[in-house]
Amino acid sequence: MAGWRRHITTWGAAVAVLAAGGGVFGLLLLTAPAPETNDAPAAPRIVRAFETTGATHRIAMSSYGVARAADELDLRADVEGEITKLHEDFDEGHVLQGGTTIAEIDTTDYQTAYDLALAEVKEQTLRISVLTQREANAKAVLELRQQQVKLSGAELKRAERLLSGGGITPAGFENVQKLHVDNLTALQNLQNELALHPKELAVEQERLRAAELRRDRAKEDLDDCVVKLPYTALCLSKGIELHEKLSKGQVLGQFMKLEKAEVLAMIEPRKALMLFPDVDVFPELDLTHESFNDSVRSRLDEYRVPVDLTWRVGKGQAQWRGRAVRVSPVVDERTRTAPAVIEIEEAFTRIRPGVRPALVPGMFLDVTLYGQTLYNVHVVPRDAVHDEHVYLEREGRLVVQPVKVAATEDDRVVVRAGLEDGDRVILTDVFPVANGMRVAAQVVENPVAHRPGLPELHSNLTPE
């Protein structure tokens, strides 16, 4: 019993202490001052924004490409022999005019062959002339022979009548008869000779044609000893030296025609569609169908879109303008790109050392293809568009505005609907974003500009 009393006494003391503490805490709460409250709204989010303006814009897409020769020539030797002369400017990197003699080959053997062939032609021509004259003479003699046969035949008939009347001796009759037979034989021989003449003439004429062919070939070989450049070209490589022994078909040098050049650029057919957003040229296409790339290719071929080409060297650059003339039907399965051929007409004109070089094979170039021109569209930075929505600042509030995109370029988006002139497009990456949240705009310039048309070309390899 005494143990239980001790436990009750301990617990009772503990409860008394807790009760006293609670009373003190309650007194403090009652006497403490009321907490201050702040009903002021949260500060607005500071954002950068620009005021958009509708204007004309020409759509473009970027790619890359490598320059190559549009017309490359391997200048080959058509005859064999020793090189006796080379043009002094025949060397890599030199431009030579059309008709320039690049090399001369020893003509000794070819001149001899030509002289012999020429003599054979003259001899055969003379044979035909003699044969033709002989035929003419034989035809003239034929008329005489025919007259002789006619006269000797009449004389033979008269001798036959005389012989029957005793007016001529048998011996005299035999002489008349023999004369007539001789005349007939001579006439027959002449007719046989004339009959064989066409065949003889045909044989001699065939021999003449063969001789003329040998003469013409010999003349070609003789002319081929002088190797000329067919058109003005840039020497890419030199493959021979003076006094070298050439074999037939050996390459003397490689040349590039200086009229136009080509650039092989890689483009993605699906992106090429954006060059013509308002042209309804693909209504029948399923974009997954295998004919899609062929259709895009045919349209690019048809439109011959203008293309700017830029070669960059350090801080300098050189530019040319060309046109897309054809697109390969073969698409690289890994990159989903197809090679497009860009043709440049002024690749080798208006050359200025240090400013605008020639467009030579092997140059790696930035390629910009230009498509359709759109009117009254808004151009905004690509980072300012979020799933076909932009964030606007209107009266201190953020507005999520849906837009209709016409084309997407490397660093900008062309908006055809959803924006008005003066709308403030937010550039700052706002996260998290809520429609209607408070923002304060710092107005800046639009980082991207409209492209109203084809830009001017600028070339300067040594900028200050």
C-alpha positions in Angstrom: 0.0 0.0 0.0 2.9 2.4 0.8 4.3 1.8 -2.7 1.1 2.8 -4.4 0.9 5.9 -2.3 4.4 7.0 -3.4 3.5 6.6 -7.1 0.3 8.6 -6.8 2.2 11.4 -5.0 4.9 11.5 -7.9 2.4 11.7 -10.7 0.4 14.3 -8.9 3.5 16.6 -8.6 4.1 16.2 -12.4 0.6 17.2 -13.3 0.8 20.2 -11.1 4.0 21.4 -12.8 2.5 21.0 -16.3 -0.6 22.8 -15.3 1.4 25.7 -14.0 3.5 25.8 -17.3 0.3 25.9 -19.4 -1.0 28.8 -17.4 2.1 30.8 -18.0 2.1 30.1 -21.8 -1.6 31.1 -22.0 -0.8 34.4 -20.2 2.0 35.1 -22.7 -0.4 34.5 -25.7 -3.0 36.8 -24.2 -0.5 39.6 -23.5 1.5 39.3 -26.8 1.0 42.0 -29.5 -1.0 41.0 -32.7 1.2 40.0 -35.7 1.6 42.5 -38.6 -0.1 41.5 -41.9 1.1 42.5 -45.6 -1.7 42.7 -48.1 0.6 44.2 -50.9 0.6 42.1 -54.2 3.8 40.2 -55.3 6.4 42.1 -57.4 5.9 41.6 -61.2 8.4 39.4 -63.1 10.9 41.5 -65.2 11.0 40.3 -68.8 12.6 41.4 -72.0 10.1 42.0 -74.9 10.0 43.6 -78.3 7.2 45.2 -80.3 6.4 43.3 -83.4 5.6 44.8 -86.8 4.2 43.1 -89.8 6.2 43.4 -93.0 7.3 41.6 -96.2 9.6 38.5 -95.7 11.2 36.1 -98.2 11.5 32.7 -96.7 14.9 31.0 -96.7 16.5 27.8 -95.5 20.2 27.1 -94.8 22.4 24.2 -95.7 26.0 23.5 -96.7 27.8 22.4 -99.8 31.0 21.8 -101.6 32.1 23.5 -104.9 32.9 21.4 -107.9 33.6 21.9 -111.6 30.5 22.1 -113.8 32.6 21.0 -116.8 35.9 19.3 -116.2 38.2 18.1 -118.9 40.9 15.4 -119.0 43.1 16.6 -121.9 44.5 13.4 -123.5 47.0 12.6 -126.2 45.5 11.1 -129.3 48.9 10.1 -130.7 52.1 8.8 -129.2 55.5 10.4 -129.4 58.0 12.7 -127.7 56.9 16.1 -126.5 58.9 18.7 -128.3 57.2 21.9 -126.9 55.1 22.9 -123.9 53.3 26.2 -123.3 55.0 28.3 -120.7 51.8 28.9 -118.7 50.7 25.3 -118.8 50.8 24.7 -115.0 48.5 24.1 -112.1 46.4 27.2 -111.2 47.0 29.0 -114.5 44.1 30.1 -116.7 44.7 29.5 -120.4 42.5 30.8 -123.3 40.6 28.6 -125.6 42.6 27.6 -128.7 46.0 27.8 -126.9 48.5 25.2 -127.9 49.3 23.3 -124.8 51.9 20.8 -126.2 53.5 19.7 -129.5 54.5 16.2 -130.2 57.2 15.1 -132.6 55.7 15.0 -136.2 58.4 13.1 -138.1 56.7 9.7 -138.4 53.2 11.3 -138.9 54.4 13.7 -141.6 56.0 10.7 -143.5 52.8 8.7 -143.2 50.8 11.6 -144.4 53.0 12.2 -147.4 52.8 8.5 -148.4 49.1 8.4 -148.1 48.8 11.6 -150.1 50.9 10.2 -152.9 48.8 7.0 -152.9 45.7 9.1 -153.3 47.2 11.0 -156.2 48.3 7.8 -157.9 44.9 6.2 -157.5 43.2 9.3 -158.8 45.3 9.1 -161.9 44.4 5.5 -162.5 40.7 6.3 -162.4 41.3 9.2 -164.8 43.1 6.9 -167.3 40.4 4.2 -167.0 37.7 6.8 -167.5 39.4 8.2 -170.6 40.0 4.7 -171.9 36.2 4.0 -171.7 35.5 7.2 -173.5 37.9 6.2 -176.3 36.4 2.7 -176.5 32.9 4.1 -176.9 34.1 6.3 -179.8 35.8 3.3 -181.5 32.7 1.2 -181.0 30.8 3.4 -183.4 33.5 2.9 -186.0 33.5 -0.9 -185.4 29.8 -1.0 -185.8 30.0 0.8 -189.2 32.8 -1.5 -190.3 30.7 -4.6 -189.5 27.7 -3.1 -191.3 29.8 -2.3 -194.4 31.6 -5.7 -194.4 28.3 -7.5 -194.0 26.9 -5.7 -197.1 30.0 -6.5 -199.0 29.8 -10.2 -198.0 26.2 -10.4 -199.4 27.3 -8.8 -202.7 30.2 -11.2 -202.9 27.8 -14.1 -202.4 25.7 -13.0 -205.4 28.8 -12.6 -207.6 30.2 -16.0 -206.6 26.9 -17.6 -207.7 27.2 -15.8 -211.2 30.9 -16.4 -211.5 31.7 -12.8 -211.1 34.2 -13.4 -208.3 36.7 -16.2 -207.7 36.4 -18.4 -204.6 39.6 -16.9 -203.3 38.2 -13.4 -203.6 35.1 -14.5 -201.8 37.1 -16.0 -199.0 38.9 -12.6 -198.5 35.6 -10.8 -198.2 34.3 -13.3 -195.8 37.4 -13.2 -193.7 37.3 -9.4 -193.5 33.7 -9.5 -192.2 34.6 -12.1 -189.6 37.6 -10.0 -188.4 35.3 -7.0 -188.1 32.8 -8.9 -186.0 35.6 -10.2 -183.8 36.9 -6.7 -183.2 33.4 -5.4 -182.4 32.8 -8.2 -179.9 36.2 -7.7 -178.2 35.4 -4.0 -177.8 32.0 -4.6 -176.4 33.5 -7.1 -173.9 36.0 -4.5 -172.9 33.3 -1.9 -172.3 31.2 -4.4 -170.3 34.1 -5.0 -167.9 34.9 -1.3 -167.5 32.3 -0.6 -164.7 33.7 -3.4 -162.6 37.2 -2.2 -163.1 36.2 1.4 -162.3 34.4 0.3 -159.1 37.6 -1.5 -157.9 39.8 1.5 -158.6 37.3 3.8 -156.9 37.2 1.6 -153.8 41.0 1.6 -153.7 40.8 5.4 -153.9 38.4 5.6 -151.0 40.8 3.4 -148.9 43.7 5.6 -149.8 41.8 8.8 -149.0 40.8 7.2 -145.6 44.5 6.5 -144.9 45.4 10.0 -145.9 42.7 11.6 -143.7 43.8 9.5 -140.7 47.3 10.4 -141.3 46.3 14.1 -141.5 44.4 13.7 -138.2 47.4 12.1 -136.5 49.6 14.9 -137.8 47.1 17.5 -136.6 46.9 15.7 -133.2 50.6 16.3 -132.7 49.5 19.9 -131.8 47.4 19.6 -128.6 45.1 22.7 -128.1 42.7 23.7 -125.4 39.1 23.6 -126.7 37.9 26.4 -124.4 39.2 28.9 -121.8 39.9 26.9 -118.7 41.7 26.7 -115.4 44.5 24.2 -115.2 43.8 21.9 -112.2 46.8 19.6 -112.7 49.8 19.0 -115.0 50.7 15.4 -115.9 53.6 15.7 -118.4 57.0 17.3 -118.8 59.1 18.4 -121.8 60.7 15.6 -123.9 58.6 13.0 -122.2 57.5 10.0 -124.3 53.7 10.0 -124.5 51.5 7.0 -125.1 48.1 7.3 -126.8 45.4 8.2 -124.4 47.7 9.5 -121.7 46.4 12.5 -119.7 48.4 15.7 -120.3 46.5 17.7 -117.7 43.1 18.4 -116.0 41.2 21.6 -116.7 38.0 23.2 -115.5 35.9 25.2 -117.9 35.6 28.9 -116.9 32.0 29.5 -117.7 30.2 28.2 -114.7 30.7 26.2 -111.5 28.5 23.9 -109.4 28.0 23.4 -105.7 26.6 20.2 -104.4 24.4 21.1 -101.4 22.6 18.7 -99.0 19.0 19.6 -98.4 16.2 18.0 -96.4 13.2 17.6 -98.7 10.6 18.0 -95.9 12.2 21.3 -94.9 12.2 22.4 -98.5 8.4 22.5 -98.4 8.6 25.6 -96.2 10.1 27.6 -99.0 6.7 27.7 -100.6 4.1 27.7 -97.8 1.4 29.5 -100.0 1.9 27.4 -103.1 -0.5 24.5 -103.1 1.8 22.1 -104.9 1.6 19.1 -102.6 -2.2 18.6 -101.9 -2.1 15.0 -103.0 0.9 13.9 -101.0 1.1 11.7 -98.0 4.3 12.8 -96.3 5.2 9.2 -95.5 4.8 8.1 -99.1 7.9 7.2 -101.0 6.9 9.6 -103.9 7.2 12.6 -101.5 10.8 13.2 -102.1 10.4 12.9 -105.9 7.6 15.5 -105.8 9.7 18.0 -103.8 12.6 17.4 -106.1 10.5 18.1 -109.2 9.1 21.3 -107.7 12.6 22.6 -106.8 13.7 21.8 -110.3 10.8 23.7 -111.7 11.1 26.8 -109.5 15.0 27.1 -109.9 15.2 28.8 -106.5 17.9 31.5 -106.1 20.7 30.5 -103.8 23.4 32.5 -102.0 26.8 30.8 -101.3 29.2 32.0 -98.7 32.9 31.0 -98.3 34.2 32.0 -94.9 37.9 32.6 -94.1 38.5 33.9 -90.6 36.5 37.1 -90.2 36.3 37.5 -94.0 33.9 36.0 -96.5 33.2 35.8 -100.3 29.8 35.4 -101.7 28.2 34.2 -105.0 24.6 33.8 -106.2 23.3 30.9 -108.2 20.2 28.8 -108.8 19.1 25.3 -107.8 19.0 23.5 -111.1 18.4 19.9 -110.1 18.0 17.7 -107.1 19.0 14.0 -106.8 16.2 11.5 -106.4 18.4 9.5 -103.9 18.0 10.4 -100.3 20.6 9.5 -97.7 18.8 7.3 -95.2 21.0 8.4 -92.3 20.8 12.2 -92.7 17.5 12.3 -94.6 19.0 14.7 -97.1 19.3 14.7 -100.9 22.1 16.4 -102.9 20.9 19.5 -104.8 23.0 21.0 -107.6 23.5 24.7 -107.5 24.7 26.4 -110.7 26.8 29.6 -110.5 27.2 31.6 -113.7 29.7 34.2 -112.3 32.0 31.8 -110.5 35.1 33.2 -112.3 34.1 36.7 -113.2 34.7 40.0 -111.3 37.6 38.4 -109.5 39.4 40.8 -107.1 42.4 39.5 -105.2 41.9 39.6 -101.5 38.2 40.5 -101.9 36.4 38.1 -104.3 38.3 35.0 -105.4 37.3 32.5 -108.0 34.9 29.7 -106.9 37.2 26.7 -107.2 36.5 23.0 -106.6 36.7 21.9 -103.0 35.5 25.1 -101.3 33.2 24.3 -98.4 30.3 26.8 -98.5 27.3 28.0 -96.4 24.2 27.6 -98.6 21.0 29.7 -98.4 18.1 28.8 -100.6 15.3 31.4 -101.0 11.7 30.6 -101.5 8.4 32.4 -101.6 7.9 36.0 -100.5 5.1 36.5 -97.9 3.5 39.8 -97.1 2.3 41.4 -93.8 3.9 38.6 -91.7 5.6 38.9 -88.3 9.1 37.5 -87.7 10.0 36.5 -84.2 13.0 34.7 -82.7 12.7 30.9 -82.8 13.2 30.7 -78.9 10.1 33.0 -78.5 7.7 30.4 -79.9 6.5 27.6 -77.7 4.5 24.9 -79.4 2.8 27.5 -81.8 2.2 29.9 -78.9 4.0 33.1 -78.0 4.0 35.0 -74.6 2.8 38.6 -74.9 3.0 41.4 -72.3 -0.4 43.2 -72.3 -1.1 45.8 -69.6 1.4 44.3 -67.2 0.0 40.7 -67.6 1.4 37.7 -69.5 -0.9 36.5 -72.2 -0.4 33.1 -73.9 -1.2 33.8 -77.5 -1.7 31.0 -80.1 -0.1 31.8 -83.5 -0.1 30.3 -87.0 3.4 29.5 -88.2 4.1 29.9 -92.0 7.8 28.8 -91.9 10.6 28.0 -89.4 14.1 29.1 -90.3 17.3 28.6 -88.5 16.9 31.4 -85.9 13.5 32.8 -86.6 9.8 31.9 -87.1 7.6 33.5 -89.7 4.1 34.0 -88.1 1.2 34.5 -90.6 -1.6 34.9 -88.0 -2.1 35.6 -84.3 0.0 38.8 -83.9 -0.8 42.4 -84.4 1.4 45.4 -85.0 2.6 46.7 -81.6 2.2 43.4 -79.7 5.0 42.9 -77.2 6.5 39.5 -77.6 8.3 38.2 -74.6 11.9 37.1 -75.2 12.7 36.0 -71.6 12.3 32.3 -70.8 9.5 32.4 -68.2 9.2 29.3 -66.0 6.8 28.4 -64.6 4.4 30.3 -66.8 0.8 31.2 -66.0 -1.6 33.0 -68.2 -2.3 36.4 -66.5 0.7 36.4 -64.3 2.2 39.9 -63.6 5.1 40.9 -65.7 7.0 44.1 -66.4 8.5 44.5 -69.9 11.8 46.0 -70.7 11.3 46.9 -74.4 14.3 45.9 -76.7 14.9 45.6 -80.4 13.7 42.5 -82.2 16.8 40.3 -82.4 15.7 39.0 -85.9 14.7 41.1 -88.8 12.5 40.7 -91.9 14.1 39.8 -95.1 12.1 41.7 -97.8 14.0 40.2 -100.7 17.4 38.8 -101.8 20.1 40.5 -99.8 23.1 42.2 -101.4 26.2 40.1 -101.7 29.2 41.1 -99.7 32.8 39.9 -100.4 35.8 40.9 -98.4 38.5 38.4 -97.4 40.5 41.0 -95.5 38.0 42.9 -93.3 39.3 45.7 -91.1 
